[in-house]
Amino acid sequence: MKYKLKLDYTEEELKELKELGKYYFSPMEAIQDILNVGIGNDPFENLRAKYFAMGHEDEFDFMADINNVVMGTAIFPENKYVVHDSVTGQYIYYNIKQKGLRWGKPHSGTGAETKTKEEWLAINPAYEPMLERVEE
């Protein structure tokens, strides 16, 4: 069974979580290494800072997320993107009447189409420099 991450994480924290999943086989060892203050090049500085800044009510969710990452049962959030041509100010959006993706300025009620980076690049690799990440 797979589990969504319980807490919200920054991009840097997500990178560190993914590293945990590659190199650790024991959730307890991973937690120990996160909490031990490192000297010099600390690979988990963002996760450590998150832990020390969080309230006690979030500690269980933090440990559950680490457990799920290390055990390979975590579902990482997928970033969503829009394609925006900053020169013309146009976005790609879904046109209901034409039943397809179109360039234009989205009308009220019709926002820009959101997809993962991989989905956009599968449609057209030339979209890459125009991708803008959206907050959900």
C-alpha positions as CSV (number, residue, x, y, z in Angstrom):
1,M,0.0,0.0,0.0
2,K,1.3,3.5,-0.8
3,Y,0.8,6.6,1.3
4,K,0.8,10.3,0.5
5,L,3.2,12.4,2.5
6,K,1.4,13.8,5.6
7,L,3.4,17.1,5.8
8,D,4.1,19.7,3.2
9,Y,7.8,19.9,2.1
10,T,9.9,22.4,0.2
11,E,11.7,21.4,-2.9
12,E,15.0,21.1,-1.0
13,E,13.3,18.9,1.7
14,L,11.8,16.7,-1.0
15,K,15.2,16.2,-2.5
16,E,16.6,15.1,0.8
17,L,13.6,12.8,1.4
18,K,14.3,11.1,-2.0
19,E,18.0,10.7,-1.0
20,L,16.8,8.9,2.2
21,G,14.8,6.4,0.1
22,K,17.9,5.6,-2.0
23,Y,20.5,5.1,0.8
24,Y,18.6,3.9,3.9
25,F,17.0,0.5,4.6
26,S,16.0,1.3,8.2
27,P,13.7,4.2,9.1
28,M,15.3,4.4,12.6
29,E,18.8,4.9,11.1
30,A,17.4,7.6,8.8
31,I,15.8,9.4,11.6
32,Q,18.9,9.1,13.7
33,D,21.1,10.6,10.9
34,I,18.6,13.5,10.4
35,L,18.6,14.4,14.0
36,N,22.3,14.1,14.6
37,V,23.9,17.5,14.0
38,G,26.4,17.1,11.2
39,I,29.7,18.8,10.7
40,G,30.5,20.3,7.4
41,N,28.6,19.0,4.4
42,D,25.3,18.0,6.0
43,P,23.1,16.1,3.5
44,F,19.9,16.5,5.6
45,E,20.2,20.1,6.9
46,N,16.7,21.1,5.5
47,L,15.0,18.1,7.1
48,R,16.8,18.7,10.4
49,A,15.7,22.4,10.3
50,K,12.2,21.3,9.6
51,Y,12.1,18.9,12.5
52,F,13.5,21.4,15.0
53,A,11.1,24.1,13.8
54,M,8.0,21.9,14.0
55,G,5.5,21.6,16.8
56,H,5.2,18.4,18.8
57,E,1.9,17.7,17.1
58,D,3.7,17.2,13.7
59,E,6.4,14.9,14.9
60,F,4.4,11.7,14.4
61,D,3.6,12.7,10.8
62,F,7.2,13.6,10.2
63,M,8.4,10.2,11.4
64,A,5.6,8.4,9.4
65,D,6.7,10.2,6.3
66,I,10.3,9.2,6.8
67,N,9.2,5.6,7.5
68,N,7.2,5.5,4.3
69,V,10.0,7.0,2.2
70,V,12.6,4.5,3.5
71,M,10.2,1.6,3.1
72,G,9.3,2.6,-0.4
73,T,5.6,3.2,0.3
74,A,5.6,7.0,0.0
75,I,3.8,8.9,-2.8
76,F,5.6,12.1,-3.6
77,P,3.6,15.1,-4.8
78,E,3.9,15.8,-8.5
79,N,4.6,19.4,-9.4
80,K,2.1,20.9,-11.9
81,Y,3.1,23.3,-14.6
82,V,1.5,25.7,-17.1
83,V,3.0,26.6,-20.5
84,H,3.3,30.4,-20.6
85,D,4.7,32.4,-23.5
86,S,5.9,35.5,-21.7
87,V,6.4,37.4,-25.0
88,T,2.8,37.2,-26.0
89,G,1.3,36.7,-22.6
90,Q,-0.5,33.6,-23.7
91,Y,-1.0,30.3,-22.0
92,I,-2.0,26.9,-23.3
93,Y,-5.6,26.1,-22.1
94,Y,-8.2,23.5,-22.9
95,N,-10.9,24.8,-25.3
96,I,-14.1,22.9,-24.8
97,K,-15.7,23.9,-28.2
98,Q,-12.6,22.8,-30.1
99,K,-12.0,19.9,-27.8
100,G,-8.3,20.4,-27.5
101,L,-5.4,22.5,-26.2
102,R,-5.1,26.0,-27.6
103,W,-2.9,29.0,-27.2
104,G,-4.6,32.1,-25.9
105,K,-5.5,34.1,-22.9
106,P,-7.8,31.9,-20.8
107,H,-11.3,33.3,-20.4
108,S,-13.1,33.5,-17.1
109,G,-13.9,30.0,-15.9
110,T,-11.2,28.5,-18.1
111,G,-7.8,28.5,-16.5
112,A,-4.5,27.5,-18.1
113,E,-4.1,23.8,-18.5
114,T,-1.9,22.2,-15.8
115,K,0.2,19.0,-16.3
116,T,3.3,17.5,-14.9
117,K,6.6,18.5,-16.6
118,E,6.9,15.1,-18.1
119,E,3.4,15.3,-19.6
120,W,4.1,18.7,-21.2
121,L,7.5,17.5,-22.6
122,A,5.9,14.4,-24.1
123,I,3.5,16.7,-26.0
124,N,6.3,19.0,-27.2
125,P,9.9,19.3,-25.8
126,A,10.0,22.9,-27.0
127,Y,7.7,23.8,-24.2
128,E,10.4,23.3,-21.6
129,P,11.7,27.0,-21.4
130,M,8.0,28.2,-21.1
131,L,7.1,25.9,-18.2
132,E,6.0,27.7,-15.0
133,R,5.4,25.8,-11.8
134,V,2.0,26.4,-10.2
135,E,1.2,26.2,-6.5
136,E,-1.7,24.0,-5.8
